[in-house]
Structure formats: structure tokens, C-alpha cells
């Protein structure tokens, strides 16, 4: 279940036009790589390789091919120096040697997505076999060495295909949109072994999962159409490999929670190893003598005869480039800044480094760097010292450094908790900040010692910034109650804390008014913020007492007041007058004394007034005063739906005025001596508050960082973020600190960002948790160009790849006027005649989606043309999904005699909620029973809206004279029989919905136990834009059961099997209709 943030993965591909050209390029690269290997340059070093992956053995078990540092290498199993086989851009993975020992198939992503390639094992030209923009990952070979099996997402989320080693169009192996098959290996008798769950594909790094969606080893014979389930362990059995005699080897975590090597002995599952750390991707030689696998990021060989494991002494030429410096520029990449009290200097942060410049950004110096990540920086009152936080063991801690950069930083805290969100009082004598999950701390800016002043449910991220009252008397902050933020004030001297709101909905980003009489905040005052985030919020002002407004009559009487004469003369009088005017300006150095803060808690909430527009969403108020005007700034999308910075100006005896400041948002606004500065779009901006004009401070400065230090910092910050925020304090029973130490030992061996992704995701997988993941991409990985497949909506015949089988409903080819028929044979694309021996996708894969295409078909003895507007492969996949939903509805209408409403939700997002509500509007009033189908649902956060709708019951009737009586409420589904369908792929918010459905006793649940994949999560960004997910909020039944560990069990257990899907059957749906018809009798 996601909170507020989603991540999408995109794929790209090689088109026809570049095929032959790149073969020559690849051959040259291989020659160059070979020469470089025999004469290594100075920065290369021979080493026992770490972060080896995807090993495969030659048929005789004497050679091993593996992926290392993004390339493929070949080495003797007995040990020795490895030879580089490929040197393409990007990564080459999943090598597989053909059973005859002549060919090497593999996947490579030199053009963005992984495609299938083939080359002679002895060396030679590389040929690209697949050309779709989905990811194609090689699994295995057929025993006749004629076909390659691979997994691809081109038709659905993923399933298995085969392609001829000679080229041509790939064939899909199994029908049905939800037969998600992968890891196919062929037995000598033609039976195909495979897995069919995410847990052995996307989530293979997740250890110790047990549940309904666990991977078992399954078998299907395409000739005899027989199906066999070989394992039924509740955990994981996968990564299957078969030798020429039909012996099966695979990985399982059954013995000790770590993946070990297994086989079948006399039909019984038998462990061959018992390592304390997991193996990966075992692969047996064709002769059955040896099994190679990864363990601890190195190669190991299991001898089947002796039953012993050894690590071959293989060396590679390692090109250790991560320590090389990369150049960056602060220009438009500033993330935080502050202005010195004297108004002459800036301090700012870019990519985790601290910089100081003059106020115009002309003269810049970088502060000494430790390789850690700095996040916030402030000037101390002496104009010479900076206070900043940077990571220590992954946690932000406080440091000071001389702003001239001529000394080293001094560390003042070494807390294993995140210290953040710091603000100063007006005199810069004290600071307040948040620490960890539960503390508000006060920092003395002279001694730099801190004390905790409040302990509460603060959370370690997603916070509002604390602040001081204008007179420094109070601290203003928020803490959580029932997942919602309340506004608190804490009197520093009296050590007294008051909850000012306590409403049950969130009031966020509180800010004092400059006169200390009010607090501004953002809120939707009638709707909770979690789990969807705050929607339709406005900016409000909370008056701390029932203060009166100025009177016009007083202003009138001031016109007739006698002015006192000054003995110092006219010039001095004018000077005093100017000084007096300056004292009315809250931005002057000599501010007027601020009266003590008065807080009247009686009828406090009745004194809340909205000060922003009544539509759109507003957030992050900040208040300043200049002269008699008070300016409240906030972010809003009320003007045309696009977010921008606005301000509302208050002035006595004038109407309030709301006006736009700039497009986009402004970050921390800083005021010094009446001058204003703000952060926007990565740059410091000067802001003229009277003229309402923003002018960019043009700052440019080149600096260097290296990936090795950066990767180390990313590792520890990710670990610490999970340590501080993971929902289960026992970390699902593992020692999280020990896990850190174990994986940190591999940091010196990283070769690339890809290795870092593997390392961090493996570490996160130790938690046996859903909603975890680390993602990262860098400039060094970006491809010069990418390609997309232009889909049309045509489904071609699986056996005759250029013959039209049918048109996908609602696709572009299904539009009126597009004349494409079943049986048509494609002969040309945009006038280019096709070669049916080539991969069909070559003709449809291009640098971009075309506006339109002209397709030529042979229809009988004539040729016809059809114009069609191409669409993305992702859009077509979604339309195939919709076809499955439509077929279900038609089946329910037929079996249920049009008495049962059917609605389906793909996920629990806003779009699918609207689809659900529209289905209910269309069907609920006219049907006698309801099926809500959440099978294969991938979660979101709208469970509460769905359950509230389903919970509506009839309570009255009303009638116009002579008309028909109608119920109230208009929609009352709870008064009818309801069935909720779930299965092993119902995850996240679908599980939340199922648990709520059961607790509210809204009807029967039919299907299987749900996935056990339910924690509310958000994400945190890292210094280079990398991101990791933070599953911070557990989900529990009213009895206290952790749904992540238990899932939701159905009332009636019915499982749809692989064969059911293969044969077009749906026992779960049929049982749902049956139960509802019986309930209606």
C-alpha cells in the first residue's frame, strides 16, 4: 500500500534500422575488450571477483560463463583467468549456454530495456533476437539447441516465451492474462518446469516469505497437456535447473530460512547444502556433474558426485572506476540555504555538500567534505560559523564549521536518530529541532548543548517544522494523534505543553503571525489526511484570543494629536521620525518589543477563520510583516489547477488581497534586514516583497564527488532510515544491526550502481517484508537514445506471427473505420515490405510513438491497407486486462440471470475508486446482489471509501404521489447479499479492504488467502535522487493480528489453478454467483 508516492518503470528497445550497424560496433568492442584484457591498463587490477551473477555451465561442466561489472565473462571451472566475452553499453545478464555447447544466449539492455541476444560461445558477432520495448530476460534453452525460453512483459505483467535461435518472432507459451509464468526450463521429455508468482521473480530477494503466493515448482507438458505440482512447501521453491537425464535442481529456504540447493531423490525433495547464507540462481551442467550458483556475490561449484562445494579460483581484470571523481555544478541544484545575519553572505547545500558565497553568489567556496550528506545549514549570530546537519552512521547529526572553510567540521551530536527541521529564535541564541520518532529538542547556540523539551508521537519523517514564538517564549510544533497532526505549543520556561487543536483531522505546517497573536496552518477541517494525504486543504488563521480589530475613529483622532517638539532641532527630529517609522517595521534591526503571548483556550477552535481561497488545495503557510502589512505566503493550485506560490496581504482598513507570487513553490523563505530570499527550482531567489517580484541569484560553481563515497553514504542512510521507521520494532525477528555489518562488508567490492541496487535490495530482503525497495539511476547509466514499440491493438496468431488473430477491444485498431480483420496477413508497414522470417516487432519499434501508421495486409487474393494510430505497449496491456474484466461481467450476467452486479478494481487508487462508484451507480439499484472482485488487485489507499459505500443500508423510503417508492439512502448495497472475491495476488490495500469487509460483516469472502503484502509505505529520497521505500505503518485487525504476517482468510476457500486459467475456467467466480443465487432464494 502506497502513501502519496508511486514509482513507474519504463523500458526502451532497439529498432530495425540499427540492427546491422550495431553488430559491427559490437564486434569492434569485443576486439578492443580482448586487447585490453591481455594488456591491462594501470587502473585495472586482477582480483577474485565479487558481485558475480547469473552463472551458467558448459554442457561438460568445464567452463562457466557469468555476468560481472555489466559484461559477460568465461572462465575454466578449475580456476584461472577469466576472458571477457561482451563489452556492450549497459548490462549483459542471464547468459545460458546451449546444450550442444555452441551458442550463448543472454539479455542486454544497451538500448534501455533488456532484449535477447545470441553469440557463438567461441566468440563472434552478436545477433539481437527480440525487439520489443518490454524487458526480455533469458531463462533457458530447448534440449535440441533450437529455441530459447525467456520471460517478458510484452503481453501482460510477465509470462514465458520462446524464440528460435535463428531469429523470427517469439511465441507465447501459455494463454490467459493472469498466467504469469517465468523461469521455464525444459526437461528432456519435453515437459516444461516453471514458477508462477512474483515472489520468485520481482521479489526473489525477499527471504522467508510464507503464504498463498509462494512459488512452487510446477510442470506442464505441452504435448500431453498434463500438469504436475512438484512441491507444496509453504515457503519458496524456485530457480529450477534440469540436466540431460531429467534430474532437477533448485533453491529452497525450507531448512533454515536461507536459500539452499535441493534436488528430488526418488521423487522426494532433498537438501544438498545447508549454508547459513543464501545461494542464488543454481544452474546444472547438461551432463549433470556440476551445479554452479552464486553465494555471497561469488561463484561456487557443487560437485554432484562428491556432494562437495568449492569456490573456483577465478580472477578477472577489475576496472575500479567508482573512486574517480565526477563533476557537478550547484547551478539550479541547491536544496537548502540561509543568509548570514549581516546580510552579506549565503550558505547553501548542493548534492549534500556545504558552500558559502557572497550574497550575490559571485565568490564561492566549498566547505571541507567528509563524503557524508549535509541537509540543512544555518548561520550562527557571529556571521562566521555555520551550524549544519549531516549524516553520521546514516543519521543526520549536528556539526559546526568556520564559514571561511579554513578548518574542519566539529561534531556536536552523535545520536542514532535523525536530527532535523531546525529553526532559530529571533536572537539566534536558541534553536529547536526534531529528533528521531519522538523528541522536540532545544539547542543552546552558545554551548551547543541540547535538551529534550517534549517527548511525543512525532514520527521520524513527514513532519511539520517546529518554530519559536516571536518573543521566544513558546515552541510551536505538531505531533500525531490517530495518524493526524495536532498543533501544540510548549512554554519553555514553564515546561507546559498545550494541544491547541485536538480535532481528529490534521492541522499542519503551523506558523506564528509576526505579532504573536495568531497561528496560520493548513488543514482540511472535515476530512482526515491518512492514508491518502491531505486533500482540498485551505490556509486558516487561529486567533489565540478574541482580539479586536483597529478602530477607524482612532486613526481619525490621530490627525489632531499635537506633535512634541524636539530640542535637538529639525534635522534630529526628522531622523527620529525616520527611526520611529523603522520601528514599526518588523524587519528592521530594532524591532518593537513584542507583547507577551496570550493564549485563551476557551472556544479556541471557534476563532479559526479561512484566509485562503475556498477552492483548490493550499499548503505550507509562512507569515511576515513589513510596516502595517502582514503577508501570508502559501502554495496553492486554485488558479487553473497548476501549483504556484500565492500570498494574501492583510492591512488595517483595507480589503484582504490574494495575489500570485511565482510559478512553482518557494522553499524556506529567509528574511534579513527587511530583505527576503527564497529557494525555488533549485536556485536562491531575491524577493522584493513590496513589488512582489522574484529575481534569481545566478550561482554556478563546479565541484567533485565520487561514486564510491556516495554509494557508501547511500547504503548507511538507507539502513538507518529503515532502522528508525520500520513498522515492526523487532524487525520481523532479525538482528538488523548484524545485517548491516554483514552487507557493509561488500561495499568495497561494488563495481557499479547496478551492484549497489543488488546489495541494498538484498539487505532489505532480509526483513521478509513487503513494500520495501531501493531504486537508483545515475548519469553514468543513461543511454543516448531509447525506443518504444508502436502497438496497434492487433493480436497476431501465435503460430503464424504475421496473421491477424483478432483485434483487442477498445484498442486503436478497434476504432470505427479501421478495417483490419481476423485472417488478414501483414505484408507491409508504412510501405516497407516485411520479411516473415524476421521478428515482427522490428517493424513496429521506433524512437517514438508515431502519429499514424499505414499497414498493408493480404486478404484472400488482394492487398488492402489500413490506417491506424499507434499506442504504447503499456496501454495495450491494460486493454487486454479490461477484456478479462468484461468477460467476467458477461459470465456473471449469464450465470446470475442478470440479477448480480459485478464490479472489479485493478488497484485501490483514485481512478479505480471512480470506476467502482460508476459501476455501482449503473448496476446497484437494478441488481439484487453484488460481487466485488479484488483478485490480482495491486493496492493503493481507498479502502475506507469502498467500505463506507458498501456499508450503506436502507433506513427509509420516500415517494412522490403516484410514483414508486424509493429507498434512502439511494444506494444501499449492505441491504443485499455481497460477495468479495480475493486470491493470492490480492495485496496491500486490497487486503485492508478484505479485512474491513470481514470485520464489518458485509458478506462472504470467497477465494484464497490474500498475499500477506500489507504495510502502509512512503518513500524517502537520497542525496543523488535515489529512493528507498519506508514501510512505516503496520495494519492490524481489531484483534491485533498483523495482516502482513497473516493475510486475510476467505470464508469459502476456492483456488483457481494454472490449469483452470489455461482452460478458461474460473471456479472462484462461479462459486460466488452460486452463493449469491442461493442467498436470494
N, C-alpha and C positions, 0 to 999 in steps of 0.2 A: 504494500500500500504506500503510495507516494504522498508526501506532504509538499505541495507547492512546486515541485520541480520534476521534470521528466527529461529523459535523455533519449535521443534518437541516433541510430547508427546508419550511416549511408555507405553505399557501395558503388564502385565505378569499374569500368571494363575496357578491354582492348577491342577496337573495331577492325573490320576487314582491311581497311586502307593501310593499316600499319603492320600487318602480319608479316609479310616477307621482308620488309625493311628492318624490322626488329630482329629477325632471325640472324641477319648479317651482323647486326650490332652485338647480339648475344655471343656469337661465335668469337668476335674480336675480344669481347670482355673476358671470355674463358681463356683465350690465349694469353692475354695480359695477366690474368689472375695466376695462371700456371707459371709464367716467368717470374712474377712477383714472389711466388711461393718458393721457387728454387733459389732466389736471391733476395731474401727478406730485407726490407729497409730498416733503418735504425730504430723506428718506434715500434716495430713488431717484435714479439717475443714468443719463444716456444714455451708452451705450458700444457699441463694436464687440463683439458677443457672443462669448464663449469658452465652451466646453462646450455647443455646439450639437450636436444629434444627430438621427438619423432624418429627414433631409430628403427631401422629395418635391416634384415639379414639377407645375404645372398642365398640362393637355394641350397648350397652346400654348407652354409653356416660359417664360411671362412672370411667373408667381408661384411662390414657394417657400413651403412650409409646413414647419416644423421644431419640434422639441422643445427648450425652453430653460428652465432653472430649474424643471422639472417641469410646465410648461404648453406648450400649442401656440401658435405664432405664425405669422403670414402676412406676407410682405413681397414687394415687387417684386424680381425678379431684377436689374433695372437698379440697384437700391440704393434706400435711403431708410429711413424709419422703419417698424418692424415693428408690427403690430397683434396684440394678444393675442386668441386665439380661445377658449381654455378657462381656467378657474380652479377646477378641481375639487380636492378634497383628494387628496394623494398625487401620483403621477406620471402624465402622459399621454405616451405614446410611440408610435412606429411609425405615424405618420399616412400615409395613402395617399389620393390624390385619384382619384375615379372617372374613367374615360376620357371620360365626357360632361361632366366639369368641374363637376357639380352637387353632389357629395357628398364628404364627408371621413370616412373610416373611421379608427379609431385604437384603441389599447388603453389602458386606465386601471386603476389599482389603488386607487381611492378606498376600497374595502372590503377591502383586503388583497392579493388576487390580481388579476392582470390579466384583464379581460374586454374583449370587443369592443363598441365604441360607434360610433355614426354621427351626423353632424350635417350640415346644409346648409353648403357651403363659404362661402356668402354670410353665414352666421350664422343662428342659430335654436336651437330646442330640440335637446337631445342625447337620443338613444334608446339604451338598452342592448340589445344583441342576444344576448349569451351570458350564462349564469348558472350556470356550473359552477365548483366550487372549484379546478379546475386553472388553470394560467396559460395564457391565450389571447392570442397575440401576432399582430397583423395582418401579413400578407405582401404581399397584392396584391389587385387587382380582376379580375373577368372582363371581357372586352372589351365586353360588352353592358351593363356597369354594373349588372348584376342581382345578382351574387354576390361575396362577399368571401372570399378564401382566408386561412386563419390556421393557426398551429401551436399544438397543445395537448397536454398530458399527461394528458388525461382517460381515455384507453383504455390506453395503455402509457407508456413513458418520454416519448415525444413522437411525434406524427405530424401529418399535414395534414388539414384540414377545410375545408368551405365552408359559408357561411350566407347566406341571402337577405338582401338589403338591406332588404326589407320585414319581416324578422323570421322567426320559426319556429325549428325545431330544426336544428342543424348536421348535416351529413353527413360521415362519414369517407370519405376519398378512396381509401385503399389498404388492403386486408386484410393480415393477418399481424401478429402481435405484434411482430416484430422488423423490420418495415419502418418504420424511424424516419426519416420524411420531414419536411423543413422547407424554408422559403424558396420555396414554389411560386409561379411566375409563369406566366401563360397566354400562349401565342403566338396570333397572330390566327387560325391554322388549327385551334386547339383543343388543340394539344399542350401538355402541362404540363412545365415545366423545374423542377428541384429539386436539392437535395443530400440526402444520407442518412447523414451522420456527425456525431459530437459535435464534431469539430474545426472545423466551420463553424457550430456552434450554441453549445454550452456553452463551448467553448474557442476561440472566434474570435479572442480576444486573444493566443493563443499563436502566435508567429511562427516561421516557418522549419521547421515540422514536416514531415518526410517519412517516409512509412511506409504500411503497408497500409490504414490507416483514414483516408487523406487524402480530402478532399472533391473529387469531380469533378462536372462539370455533366452531369446525366442528364436524359433526356427520355422521356416516356411519353404516348402518345395514347390516351385512354380509349375512343375510338370504334373505331379501327383495331387497338387493343391492340398497337401497335408500340412498341419500346423502342430508344432511341439513347443511346449514351455519347458525349458531345461532346468531352470532354477526358480525357487519360490521363496527365497530368503527375503525378510522384510527390509534389509539394507540394500547395498549396491553390489551388483554383479555386472561387469561391463568390460570394455576394451578387449574384445574377443579376437583370437587368432587361431588359425587351423593349419595343421601340417598336411602333407600329401597322403598320409594314412588316415586322415579324418580325426586325429587327436585334437582336442580343443584346449586352449589355454586362455586364461582370462584373469582379471583382477577382481578382488572382493575384499570388503572390510569386515567380514563376518567374525574372524577370530579375535581381533584386538582393536577394532576401530580404525586400523590403518590398512591401506590397500596393499594386499599381498598377492602373490602368484598362486593360482589354482588351476586344477585340471579336473577331468572326470575319470575316475578309476573304477572300471566295471559299472559305469553309469552313476557313480556316487561322487558328489562334489568333494574334492580333496585338496587340502592346502599343501603347497610345495615350499613356501617360505613363510617365515614369521618375523619379519622385520619390525622394528619399532618406529620406523619412518616409512612413509608410503612409497610404493613404486608407481610408475606411470607408463601407459601405453606399451604393454608387453607385446612382442611380436616374435613368432616362432619361425625358424628356418623351414623351408619347404621339406627338407629331409627329416625334420622333427628332432634333430640332435641338440639344438641350442635355442634358447629364448633370450632375446635382448630386451632390456627395459631401462627406463630412467629411474634413478633414485638419488635423492639429494642433488639433483641437477647434474648428475654424471651418469655415464654408461655402466651397466652391469650385464654380465652374461650368466645365465643359468644353464648348466650342463644337464640335460635330461637324463643321461645315463648315470652319471656320478651323483646327481642331485646336489651339486655344489654350485655356489655362486662366486663369481670372481669379477674384479674390475679390471678391464684391459688397460694396459699402459699405453694410452694413445696420446700423442702430442699434436697440437695444432699451432699454426702461426697466428698468435693473437695480436690484433691491432688495437691496442688500448687507447682509444681516442676520447674517452669521456673526460679526461683531465684537461683536454685542450680548451682554451678559453673561447667563448663566443661573445660577440659584441652586441650590446643592446643600447638603446637610447631612451632617455627619460621622456622624450617628447611624446606627449599625449598618452603617457603610461604612468602618470602619477596617481597613487592610490590614497595618499593621506598627506596633509600639510599643516603647518602652523606658521604664524607670523610672530616675530620677536616683539616684546613689549615696546621697544623703542621704534618699531615700525620700519626698521631698516633692512631686516633680513628675513629670509624664508628658510624653513626646514621642511623637507618633504621626503617621501618614500616612493621608490620605484623598484619593482621586482624584488622587494624585500631588502633593498639597500637604502641607507640613510644619506641624504645630501643636504648641503647648506649653500645658499646663494644670497646675493643681494636682493632687494625687494623687486627689482626688475628682471631678475633671472639671467643676468649677463655673466656674472662671475660665480663659478660653481666649484665646489669641492665635495668629493665623496668621502664619507667618514670611513675609518678603518673597518674592514669587513671580516666577519668570522665565518661566513658561509651559512649562517643561520638566516631566519626570515624576520625582519622587522615589520611591524604592522602599524603602530601609532607612534607619533613623535610630538613632543611639546617643548616649548621654550620655558626655562625657569626665569625667575624675575631678574636675574643678573645679566640677562641678554648674552650670556657667554656659555651657558650649559644647556644641553639637551637631555630631556627625560624621554626614554622610548622603551617600548616592549619588543622583545624578540624571543624566538623560541630557544628554550633550554630543555634538552631531553624531550623535545616535541611540544612543550607547553610554553606559552608566552609569559615572560617574566620581565621585571623592570631593571633598566640599566640607565646610567648616565654617561655622557661623554662630553668633552670640551668641544664646543661648536667650531673651533678653528681646525679641528681634525688632527691636531698635533699630539694627541695622546690616545691611549686605548680605552675602551669602554670599561666601566666599573659595574659589576652586577650587584644588585641590591636585594633581589629575591631569588630564591631557588625552589619555588613551590612546584609541586607536581599537580598543578591545576592551572587553568588558563586565567591569566590576569589581563584585563581588557577594559575597553569602554571607559577611558579615563577622562575626567573633566576637572578643571581648576576652579577655585573660588576667585572672586574679583581681584583680590590682592595677591594671588599666586603664592599663598602661604600654605594652602592645603589642597589636596586632590582627593577625589572619590573615584573608586573604580569597582568593577565586579570581579569576583574571584571564584573560579570553579562553578559548581552547581548551586551554591547555597550561601554565598557571602557577599555583602556590601562592605567594602573596606575604606578606611580613611587613611590617607598618606600625608605625613608631615613633610613638607617640601624643603625644610631645612635639615632635619635629621635623616630624612628619607626612611623613616620607620613607619610601619603601617599597623593598624589595629582593625579588627573586625567590629563593625558597629551594628550590623544586622545579620542574623542568620535566618534564612527563609528559603522557600522554594523559588530559586532564581532561574534555574536552568543554565547550562554552560554555553548555550548559543540561542539565537533567536530572542535577543534581549532588547529592551529599550535602554538608552544611555542614561545613567544617573546624572544628577546635577545639583548645584548648590542654589539656595535661595539668593536673591540679590544681596541681602545683607550677611550671607554666610551662616545664618542661624540654623537652617534646615538643610537636609539632604532629601532630594526628590528621586524616587525610583519606582520600579514596578516589580511585583512578584506574582507568582501564579497561584490561582485558586481554581480548581476544577478545570485545568487546562487554559484558563483565561487570565489575562493580565489585569490586576488591580493596581491603582495608583496609591502609593504610600508616601508619607513624609516622616522623616526622623529628626527630632530635635537633638542636636549634637550635645549640647550642654546637659539637658535633662535626661538624655538617653531614653526618650519616649518616641514610640512609633505609632502612627495613626493610619489606618486604611481609609482613604478618602472616598473610594468608590464602592467596592464590595458589591458588585451588581450581578455577577454571573455571566457577563459578557466582557470582552476585552476593551480596556482603555489603554492605548499605547502611546509611546513617544511623548510623554508629558514634558512641557516646557514652561518655566516661570514667565510671567509677564515682567517687564523691567521694573515696574513699581511694586512687585511682590504681592499684589492684591488678587491675582488670578493665576490659574494654570490652564494652559492650552493642551489639548490632546486629540488624538484620532480615535474614532470608535464608530462601529455600527451598534447603536444603543439597543437594538432589539434582537440581534442575531449573534450567536456565538461564532468565534473565529475558527475554532478547530472542528473538523480536520481540514477544511477547505481553504483556510486563510481568511483574512478579513475582507469582506466584500461590501461594496456600496457604503464605505465609511465616509464620514464627514469630520471636519475640524470643529471642536467645541471649546468653549471657554467656561471654566468652573470658577465662579467668584467665591473667594474664601470667606467673605462676609457679605452682608447686604449693603454694599457700598452705594452711595448716591452718586448721581452724575453732577458735573459742574452746573451752576445756575447762570443763565444769561444776565440776570439782574446784577450779579456780582461783577461781571465783565463791564456792564454799563456803568456801575458806580466807580470802577477804576478810572474811568475817563475824567473824573472830577477830583481825584485824590491829589493833594499837594505833594510835590516832589521836594525832598530835602536838599538844601544847598550844601555843597561840599567846599570846605575851607581850602582845599588843595588847588582850586582853580578849575577852569573849564576843561583843560586837557585831561587833567586827572579824573574829572567827572565823566568824561567820555570813555576813558579807559575802564573806570569802574563799571560804567553801564555795559560795556562790552563784556567785562568779566562776569557781570550778573547774568547777561544773556547766555554766556557759555555754560554757566552753572545749571541752566535749565536743560542742557543737552546731556543726555545720559551717556553720550560717547566721549565727553570731554574728560581730561585727566582729573580735574577737580569736580567730582560728581556731588550733587546734593546729597546730604545724609538721607538714607532710606529709613522710613519708619519701621518699627518692629513688625514682624509678620503677625497678622491676626487671622486665626482660623476658628470660625464658628461652625461647629459640626452639626448644629441644628438645621434641619431642612436643607442640608448641603446640596443634595442632588437636584433639588428644585431650582437651584441657582445656575444650572447648566443651560447655556444657550449656544445654538449653532452659529458659527461665524463664516463658514464657507458656503459655496453653492449647494443647493439641496439635491443635486443630481451628480452623477459620476462618482468617482472614488478619490478621496483625498488622504494624504498621509504625511507624516514627519513634519509637524509644525515647529517653527523656530520664531522667536519673538525678539524684536529690538525696538528701541525708542530713540528718536532724534528730534530734538525740540519738543513740540507738543504732539508729534505724530508717533503712533505706535504701529509698527509694521509686523505683520504675521505672515511668514512665508510657509508654503506647503506645496507638495507635489499633487497634481490633480489631472484627471483626464476628462473633465466636464466639457471641454471645448473641442468638439469634433471627435471625441473618443481617443485622442492622442495625448500621451502624458507630457506635461510641461510644468515648469515652476511658475506658480502664481503667488501673489501677495494680496492680502486685504489690509487696507490702511484705515486706521482709526484716528480721528482728530475731533476734539471737542467742538460741538456746534456745527459739524459737517457730517454729511451722509457718509457711511462706510463705502469704501471704494475697492473693488476687486479688479486686478489687472494682471496680465501675463508678464512674466519677467523674461523667460527664455525657454526655448525648446529643450527637452530633456530635463534632468534633475540637477540640482546643485547639491554637492555634498556638504561637508562641515563648513558652515559659514563662520568666518572669523572676523571680529571687529577690533580694531586697534586705532585709538585716537580719532574716532569718527570715520575711519576708512574701513571699507568692507572688502573681504576677499572670500572666494568660494571655489569649490572644486567641481568641475563639470567636464565630462567626456575626457577624463584623464589629464586635464590641464588646470592650472591655477588661473582664476579669473578675477580681475578687479571689478568691483561693483559700485557704481555710482547710485547711492540709494535715493537721492533726490531726483535725479534724472531717469532712474530706472533703466540704466544701461550697463551692459556687461561687456568687458573688454579683456581679451585673452592676454595673459602674460606668456610671451613666447619663450619657452625654456627648452633648450636642447643640450644634451651632454651625453657623450658616449662612455660606456663603462663595460666591464667584462665580468662574466661569471662562467663557471664551468659546470658541465652536467654532472660530474661525479659528486661534487659538493651538493649540488641541487638535489640530486636523487637521494642522497643520504638524508637531507633535511626533509624531503617529502615523505620518506619512509617513517621517520620518527614522529613527525607531526600527524600522519595518518594513524599510527599506532596510538598516540596519546589521545587523539580525538575520539577514537573508539573506546579507549580505556575510560575516558571521562563521561561518555554519553551512552554507551551501550545499555540497552534497557534492563538487562539482567546483571546485577552486581556480582553474581557468581560466574558469569561468562560461560554459561552452559557447561559448567563443571571443569573447565580447563584453566591452567595457570597461564594467564595472559602475559605476565612478565617473562615467564620462561619461553613462551612462544616468540616474543620479541627478540630475545637473545639468540634463539636458535636461527631465526631468519636473518637477523642483522649480520650474522657471520658471513652471509653470502654477498653483502653489499660490495666488498672489494672486487668481486668477480663479475659484476654486471658489465655487459658489453654494449647494451643499447637500451632504449626506452622500452622496447618490447620485453626485454628481460625484467625490467622493473615492474611492468604490468603483471608478468607471471609471478614474480616474487611476492608482491603485495597482495594479489588476489589469492595466492596460495596461503599466505598468512591469515587473511580474513576468512578463508575457508575452514580454518581450524575451529572457528566458533560454531560450526554447524548451525548457521543462521541464514535466514532469508534476508532480502533487502540489503545486501552488502555488495560492495564492488568498488574498485578503483579504476578510473579511466584517465588516460593521459595521451596527449598528442603534442608534438613539437615541430618546429620549423624544419628540423633535420629529417623528419619523416614525410613531409609534404611532397606530393607528386606534382610534376609540372603540368599535367593535364589529366583529365578523367573522362569517362564515357558512361553513357546510360543506354539502356535498351528501350527502344521505341515499341511498346506493346500496342496492339490494335484491338484486342478483345477476341481475337481468333484463338480457339483451341484446335491445334493441329492433331492429326491422328498419331498416336504413339508409335505405331509400327511403320507408318508411311508419313514421314515428318513434313512433307510439303503438301499433304492433302488436308483440306479443312474437315475437321470432325464436327464442330459446332461453334456457335457464337455465344460468348458469355453474356448473360442477361445484364442489361443496363450499361454494358461497356460501350465504347465509342463505335465499335463495329455493329452494335445492335441498334444504332440510331436509324430513324426513318430515312430512306433514300440511299442507304449504304447497301448495295446489292452484292452480298457475299453469301454463298450457300454451302451447305454440307456437301462434300464430294468435290468441290472446286479444288483444282491443283495449282499451287502458286508457281508461276513461271518467270515473273519479273518483279523487281522492286524499284520504283522510280525509274523505270526504263532499263535497268540493268538485268540481263538475263541471269537466272540463278543456276548454279551447279548443284544438283541434288545430292552429290557425294560430299558436299561441304556442310559444315554446321550452319543450319538455317539462321541461327542468331547472329551470324556475321553480317547479314544483310540488314539487320534492324538495330545494331549497336553503333551509336554515333556520339560525337562530343556533346550533343544536347538533344532534347526532345524537339522534333521537327514540328512546324505548324501544321503540315499536312503531308500525306504520302499518297502515291498512286501505285496500287497493286494490280498486277495482271495475273489472271487465272485462266487455266484451260477448263472449259465447261463443255464436256462432250467433245465435239469436233471443232469447237470455236474458242476463241480467246475473248475474254471480257475484262474490262478494267473497273476498278472501284476506287473511289477517293475516300480516305479515312483520316481522321485527326488522331495522331498517336497519343498515348497516355503512358504514364510511368508503370513500371512493373509492380510497384507497391500498390498503386490504385487498382490494378487488375487483380492482384491477390485479394484485396479487400472485396472486390465484386464477386469473386469466387466464394468467399466467406458468406456474402449476402445470399448467394444461390442456395447454400446449405440451409440458411435460416428460412428462406422462402419454402423450400421443400418440407421442412419441419412443420411450418404452419399449414401447408396443404395436407400433410399427413394427419395432423390433429383435427382439421376440419372434416376430413373423411372419416377417421375412426370415431370422432366425437360427435358426429352428426350435426356439425355446426353449433354445438352447444358450449364448446370450450374455447375460451380465449387463449391465445398463445402469444407470449412476448419473450424476446430474447435480448440479452445485454452482453455485448462483447467485452466490455470493461465497465468499471464503475466511475467513468468520467462524466463530465457535463453533457457531452454530445449524446452518449448512450442513455443518460437520465432523461434527456428530452425525447429520445426515441421511445423509451419505456412509457413516459407520460402520454405521448401521442398515441401509442398503441392502446393504452388504457382508455383514452378519450374515445377512440374509434370503436373499441370492442367491449369494454367492461359493461356498459349499460345494456348491451344486446346479447350477452352470453351469460350462461348460468354458472360457469366455473372458470378457473384461471390456472394456467401453467406459466410460472416464471422460470425461464431456463437460464441458469448461470453456469452451465458447463463450459469449460475452456475459458472462462472469464479471467482476465488478467488484472483485475483490481483497479483501484482508484480511491475515491473518498466520498461517495454519495450514498452510503448505506443508510444514513439517517433519513434522507428524503424518500428513498424507496420504501423503507419500513413504515414511515409515517403515512405514506399514501395507502399502503396495503392494510394498515391498521384501522382505516376509516370504517365505521359501522353505521348502518341506518338507525336513526333515532326519531325521525318524524316523517310525516307525509304532508304534502300540500297539493292544492288543486284549484284550478280556475273553473268557474261554473260551467258545467257541461264538458269539461276536459277530463283528461286522465290523471289520476293521482300519481305523483312522482315522489321519490324518496328524498329525504335530507339525511346525510349530505348527498349531493348529486352523484358522487362516486363513492360506493360503499363496498369495496371488494371483500372486506372482512366478514361480511354477511353471507359470503358464498364459499364453497369449497375451493381451497387453493392448494396446489402442489408446487413445491420448489424443487427443481432439478439441479443437482450438483454432481460433480465427478472428481476424479483425482487431479484434474487440472483446474479446478475452481480454486483460486488463490487470492490471498490478500483481502481486499475489501469484499470480495465475494464470500469469503469465509466469515467476515464480520457480519455480513448480511444474513448468512445462513444461521449463525449463532443467534442473532437477534430474532430471526424468524422463529427459531425453536423456542427461545425464551418467552416470546410473546404469544406462542401457541396459535400461530396464524394458519397452520395447516400441516400437511405431511411433507417431509423431505424424502426424496427418492433419488437413488444413485449410489455412489460410493462415498467413502470418507474423503473429505477435502484434502488439499495438498499438504497442509501444515507449513504455510508460507505467509504468515501474517504478523507483521510488525509495522507500525507506522514509522515512516522514514522521511528524512530530508537529505540534504547534501551540503557539504562544505567544500569551498574552493581552496586551492593551494597556490603557492607563490607564482607558478608558471601557467596557471589556468587549469591544471589538473583538478580532478574532483574525486571525492570519495563519499559514499553514501553512509548515512548515520541512522541505523535503526534504533531510535531512542525511546520509543513509546510502545510498551507492551500492550497486548489486547487480551483481556481475561473475561471469562464467563462470570455470572453473578456468584457462582460457587468458588471462584478463584482459579479455575483452570486456565493455564496459559495456552491460548489457541495455537501458538507457534509450535508447541510440543504435542498437542492433542488433535488439532483439526476439529472438524465438525462431522459427527457420525450421522448417517441417514436414518430415518425411521424404517425405511424399507430398502434393503440392500439389493441393488441390481447393477451388474457391471457390464459395460459394453466392451467386447474383446476386439482384438486385432481382426479376427475372422468376421465378427459382426460388421465391422466397418468395411472389410474387403467385400462382403456380400451385400452391402447396402441395408443392413438391418439396424434397428435401434430399439432394443428391448427396454431401455430406460424410458423413452418417450411413450412407447406402447403401454408400459405399466402405469405411467402417470395418467394417461387417458382412461385406462381401465379403472383405476382407483376413483377418479372423479365421476365417472358414469355410475359406479356403484353408490357413491355418496349422494347422487342426485335421484336415486330410485326411491 
